[in-house]
Amino acid sequence: MSVNINTAQLRLEMARRGWDAIDLARAARLSPATVSTALAGRPIAAKSMVLIAQALARAPVDEFVDKLVAGDSAGLGFA
């Protein structure tokens, strides 16, 4: 089964942790291509989505980055 991830939310969660796509791929134990596919708004396997969610849940949010991101979501292109 394939799913589409909310790309704006995914980018926000990555930013809150100071991660780029490679960091997320490593943490989720996925290929960079899978993360790129998700970030492009294309469907990925449901199992991959679970691995992404688990990686984000394991990683602490950087409180200083979070303040910057949360305070200016429009400036980073997040809805």
Residue pairs with C-beta under 8 A, 6 or more apart in sequence:
1 45
1 46
2 43
2 44
2 45
2 46
3 43
3 44
3 45
3 46
3 49
4 41
4 42
4 43
4 44
5 38
5 41
5 44
5 49
5 52
7 38
7 39
7 40
7 41
8 77
8 78
8 79
10 38
10 39
10 52
11 39
11 76
11 77
11 78
12 69
12 73
12 76
12 78
13 56
14 20
14 21
14 23
14 24
15 65
15 69
15 76
15 78
16 61
16 62
16 65
16 66
16 69
16 70
17 23
17 56
17 59
17 60
17 61
17 62
17 65
18 62
18 65
19 27
19 59
21 32
21 35
21 36
21 39
22 32
22 35
24 30
24 35
24 52
24 55
24 56
25 31
25 32
25 34
25 35
27 55
27 56
27 58
27 59
28 35
28 48
28 51
28 52
28 54
28 55
29 51
29 55
30 48
30 51
30 52
34 44
34 45
34 48
35 52
37 43
37 44
38 44
38 48
38 49
38 52
69 76
69 78
73 79
